[in-house]
């Protein structure tokens, strides 16, 4: 069952609305590390512009960083869905014709 152009555009509009409400975000992952002396610390690791980065995170900032990581994950989900819908919409506009092999 194929969807109409209007249905796809409505879903894209919902995604755009959702993106505009996201707030602060940060890519990467947060992990608790241990030094050889047994001391623990938080480490944020991420890639940006083709380069890897690592930051130490103060315990007081861990909750905020976790929220930013969760927001970034939601951002990725929404943009991935948006691209898939744009591809579907493009095929629909061309009448379903494609050169896929």
Buried (B, 14 or more C-beta within 10 A) or exposed (E): EEEEEEEBEEBBEEBEEBEEEEEEBBBBEBEEEEEEEEEEEBBBEBEEEEEEEEBEBEEEBBEEBBBBBEBBEBBEEBEEBBEEBEEBBEBBEEEEEEEEE
